């Protein structure tokens, strides 16, 4: 049980390279380890009696024969019986329903930095209970992770934090973060090298960044409640002067750029081969706008067609809304989360809760919150909650999305 009171499901976190994903999707063992034939050969090996040893007694021989009959079905030939394969429903996957929690922008500036230094477990405050109820919680880490490396790049706002931030993030019940955003490389290439080192050393699941494009676009694969969940991070938002230097390529470290739509679509297609549920977590939208822009509206159907089941993100520093594009759930703006709010609209926050069984979205819910003077999102209650929910529902009108699925999920 965590401090939030949830019972933790058994999870196995594995970061798979794209090449390994394709091989797995084709049913090949491309990631090493013994094959089933190797195991059979080793299991069938026998040891001859040592020279001069006594032959087995009749009782021993009878026992050995009985054991052999059990193994061979009494025929004397090796048994071909194998363990039954796990049945994978092409829509519902291999396990039970999974609950997700998605949250928006967070950094560790100002009051957040003060609390982080004093007590990492206190940083997020009461919203921790909402995050901890989910099986899998994902948020946007809007900062470089570097203690002393690099210098701030030439832009108005630059953010940084140290690796201790992951202690607070984990204590809040967040399981995965994306660093694919317009602040992930705020301290240049040397600062970013430190971020990659922190990623490797802490083992905390960070998506959307890498030493090359394969790592940046690689999904985090989590096994939750018997389901394989793929989470991909990417950003549509990059400052014009940094687009080239911040974009991960075959031979350059950086961020997974959603401006490379074909590369992102390929990452989704590859993940579809091995995952029961595919999540795309994006940095997208226009600052201070609550309706999706043309770039968002153009990308969404391509990701849905490639096999994405849940598409969420933010950047606007405003809460937008969401709904269904066919059978896929889309949310265009999660708003600020652990972030300084400079206005009433900017203080609107919340958590998107989604329940999915494989490709089927069972339910979704917006849990509204307000950011207080200490930069913490506080869950709304009573009339304030009702008003924020009404506003969120009204905003769906400009998204082109439906409040319920308009198509059946397609078999994998």
Residue pairs with C-beta under 8 A, 6 or more apart in sequence:
1 7
1 8
2 8
2 132
2 173
3 121
3 128
3 132
3 171
4 128
4 129
4 130
4 131
4 132
4 133
4 173
5 129
5 132
5 133
6 132
6 133
6 134
6 135
6 173
9 135
9 224
9 225
10 223
11 175
11 222
11 223
11 224
12 222
12 223
13 205
13 220
13 221
13 222
13 223
14 221
14 223
15 205
15 218
15 219
15 220
15 221
16 24
16 31
16 218
16 219
16 221
16 274
17 214
17 215
17 218
18 214
18 217
18 218
18 266
18 267
18 270
19 30
19 214
20 30
20 31
21 218
21 219
21 270
21 271
21 273
21 274
22 270
22 273
23 29
23 30
23 31
24 30
24 31
24 273
24 274
25 270
25 273
25 274
26 273
29 35
34 42
36 82
40 78
44 78
49 55
56 64
68 76
71 78
71 79
72 78
72 79
73 79
73 81
86 94
87 94
88 94
88 276
89 358
90 411
90 412
91 358
91 359
91 360
91 408
91 409
91 410
91 411
91 412
92 276
92 357
92 358
92 359
92 360
93 226
93 227
93 228
93 276
93 277
93 357
93 358
93 359
94 226
94 227
94 228
94 276
94 358
95 224
95 225
95 226
95 227
95 276
96 225
96 226
96 227
96 357
97 225
97 355
97 356
97 357
97 362
98 135
98 136
98 224
98 225
98 227
98 229
98 277
98 355
98 356
98 357
99 133
99 134
99 135
99 136
99 353
99 354
99 355
100 134
100 135
100 136
100 137
100 138
100 279
100 310
100 352
100 353
100 354
100 355
100 356
101 130
101 131
101 133
101 134
101 136
101 137
101 138
101 173
101 351
101 352
101 353
102 137
102 138
102 139
102 281
102 312
102 331
102 334
102 351
102 352
102 353
102 354
103 127
103 131
103 137
103 138
103 139
103 140
103 174
103 334
103 337
103 351
103 352
103 377
104 139
104 140
104 314
104 333
104 334
104 335
104 336
104 337
104 339
104 349
105 140
105 142
105 181
105 314
105 315
105 317
105 334
105 335
105 336
105 337
105 338
105 339
106 139
106 140
106 141
106 142
106 337
106 338
106 339
107 141
107 142
107 143
107 159
107 161
107 183
107 338
107 339
108 116
108 123
108 143
108 159
108 161
108 165
108 168
108 338
109 143
109 159
109 340
109 375
110 340
110 375
111 373
111 374
111 375
112 123
112 338
112 375
113 161
115 122
115 123
115 374
116 123
116 161
116 164
116 165
116 168
120 164
120 165
120 167
120 168
120 171
121 167
121 168
121 171
123 168
123 171
123 172
123 338
123 376
124 131
124 168
124 171
124 172
124 338
124 376
124 377
125 374
125 376
125 377
125 378
126 376
126 378
126 379
127 172
127 351
127 369
127 376
127 377
127 378
127 379
128 171
128 172
128 173
129 379
130 351
130 353
130 367
130 379
131 137
131 172
131 173
131 174
131 351
132 172
132 173
133 173
133 353
134 173
134 353
135 224
135 225
136 175
136 176
136 222
136 224
136 229
137 172
137 173
137 174
137 175
137 176
138 174
138 175
138 176
138 177
138 178
138 231
138 279
138 281
138 312
139 169
139 174
139 176
139 177
139 178
139 337
140 177
140 178
140 181
140 281
140 283
140 313
140 314
140 334
140 337
141 165
141 169
141 177
141 178
141 179
141 181
141 184
141 206
142 159
142 181
142 183
142 184
142 339
143 159
143 160
143 161
143 165
143 183
143 184
143 186
144 150
144 158
144 159
144 160
144 161
144 183
144 184
144 185
144 186
144 187
144 191
144 192
144 195
145 160
145 161
145 162
145 163
145 165
145 179
145 194
145 195
145 198
145 199
146 160
146 162
146 187
146 191
146 192
146 194
146 195
146 198
147 162
147 163
147 194
148 194
149 187
149 190
149 191
149 193
149 194
150 187
150 188
150 189
150 190
150 191
150 192
150 194
151 187
151 188
151 190
151 191
152 158
152 160
152 186
152 187
152 188
153 185
153 186
153 187
153 188
153 242
154 241
155 186
155 239
155 242
157 183
158 183
158 186
158 187
159 183
159 186
160 186
160 187
160 191
163 198
163 201
163 202
166 198
166 202
166 204
169 177
169 204
170 204
175 205
175 222
176 205
176 206
176 207
176 220
176 222
176 231
177 204
177 205
177 206
177 207
178 206
178 207
178 208
178 233
178 234
178 281
178 283
179 195
179 206
179 207
179 208
179 209
179 233
179 255
180 207
180 208
180 209
180 216
180 233
180 234
180 235
180 255
180 256
180 257
180 258
180 282
180 283
181 208
181 235
181 237
181 255
181 283
181 315
182 235
182 237
182 238
182 239
182 283
182 315
184 192
184 195
184 208
184 209
184 235
184 246
184 255
185 191
185 192
185 195
185 242
185 245
185 246
185 254
185 255
187 194
189 245
189 253
192 209
192 253
192 254
193 253
195 209
196 209
196 210
196 211
196 253
199 206
199 209
205 220
205 222
205 231
206 220
206 233
207 218
207 219
207 220
207 231
207 232
207 233
207 256
207 281
208 216
208 232
208 233
208 234
208 235
208 255
208 256
208 281
209 215
209 216
209 233
209 248
209 254
209 255
209 256
210 216
210 217
210 218
210 248
210 253
210 254
210 256
211 253
212 248
212 249
212 250
212 251
212 252
212 253
213 248
213 249
213 250
213 254
213 256
213 263
214 250
215 248
216 248
216 254
216 255
216 256
217 232
217 234
217 248
217 256
217 263
217 264
217 266
217 267
218 267
219 230
219 231
219 232
219 267
219 271
219 275
219 278
220 230
220 231
221 228
221 229
221 230
221 231
221 274
221 275
222 228
222 229
222 231
223 229
227 276
227 277
227 357
227 358
228 274
228 275
228 276
228 277
229 275
229 276
229 277
229 279
230 271
230 272
230 274
230 275
230 277
230 278
230 279
231 279
231 281
232 256
232 264
232 267
232 268
232 271
232 278
232 279
232 280
232 281
233 256
233 281
233 282
234 255
234 256
234 257
234 258
234 264
234 267
234 280
234 281
234 282
234 283
235 255
235 256
235 257
235 258
235 282
235 283
235 284
236 257
236 258
236 259
236 282
236 283
236 284
236 285
236 295
236 296
236 299
236 315
237 283
237 284
237 285
237 315
238 246
238 247
238 255
238 257
238 259
243 257
243 259
245 254
246 254
246 255
246 257
247 254
247 255
247 257
247 259
247 260
248 254
248 255
248 256
248 257
256 263
256 264
256 267
257 263
258 264
258 282
258 283
258 284
258 299
261 299
261 302
264 280
264 299
264 303
265 302
265 303
265 306
266 306
268 278
268 280
268 303
268 306
268 307
268 308
269 306
269 307
271 278
271 307
272 278
272 306
272 307
272 412
273 412
276 358
276 359
276 412
277 309
277 310
277 356
277 358
277 359
278 307
278 308
278 309
278 310
279 308
279 309
279 310
279 311
279 312
280 303
280 308
280 310
280 311
280 312
280 313
281 312
281 313
282 299
282 311
282 312
282 313
283 313
283 314
283 315
284 295
284 296
284 299
284 313
284 314
284 315
284 332
285 292
285 293
285 296
285 313
285 314
285 315
285 316
285 320
285 332
285 333
286 293
286 316
287 315
287 316
287 317
288 316
288 317
288 318
288 345
289 316
289 318
289 320
290 316
290 318
290 319
290 320
290 321
290 333
290 345
290 395
290 398
291 320
291 332
291 395
291 398
291 399
292 300
292 320
292 332
292 333
292 398
292 399
292 400
296 332
297 400
300 311
300 325
300 330
301 325
303 311
303 328
304 311
304 325
304 326
304 328
304 330
307 412
308 328
309 327
309 328
309 329
309 356
309 359
309 361
309 409
310 328
310 329
310 330
310 354
310 356
310 361
311 325
311 328
311 329
311 330
311 331
312 322
312 329
312 330
312 331
312 334
312 352
313 331
313 332
313 333
313 334
314 320
314 333
314 334
314 335
315 333
316 333
316 335
317 335
317 336
317 339
317 346
318 333
318 335
318 345
318 346
318 348
319 333
319 334
319 335
319 348
319 349
319 350
319 368
319 391
319 392
319 395
320 331
320 332
320 333
320 334
320 335
320 395
320 399
321 331
321 332
321 333
321 366
321 392
321 393
321 394
321 395
321 396
321 398
321 399
321 401
322 329
322 330
322 331
322 332
322 352
322 364
322 366
322 396
322 399
322 401
323 329
323 330
323 396
323 399
323 401
323 402
323 403
323 404
324 330
324 361
324 401
324 402
324 403
324 404
324 405
324 406
325 400
325 401
326 405
326 406
326 407
327 359
327 360
327 361
327 405
327 406
327 407
327 408
327 409
327 410
328 361
329 354
329 356
329 361
329 364
330 399
330 401
331 352
332 399
334 350
334 352
335 346
335 348
335 349
335 350
336 346
336 347
336 348
336 349
336 371
336 377
337 349
337 371
337 377
338 375
338 376
338 377
339 371
339 375
340 371
340 375
341 347
341 349
341 371
341 375
346 371
347 370
347 371
348 368
348 369
348 370
348 371
348 388
348 391
349 368
349 369
349 370
349 371
349 377
350 366
350 367
350 368
350 369
350 377
350 380
350 388
350 392
351 366
351 367
351 369
351 377
352 364
352 365
352 366
352 367
353 364
353 365
353 366
353 367
354 361
354 363
354 364
354 365
355 361
355 362
355 363
355 364
356 362
358 409
359 409
359 410
359 412
360 409
361 405
361 409
366 389
366 392
367 379
368 379
368 380
368 384
368 385
368 388
368 389
368 392
369 377
369 378
369 379
369 380
370 377
370 378
370 380
370 384
370 388
371 377
371 378
372 378
379 385
380 388
393 403
396 403
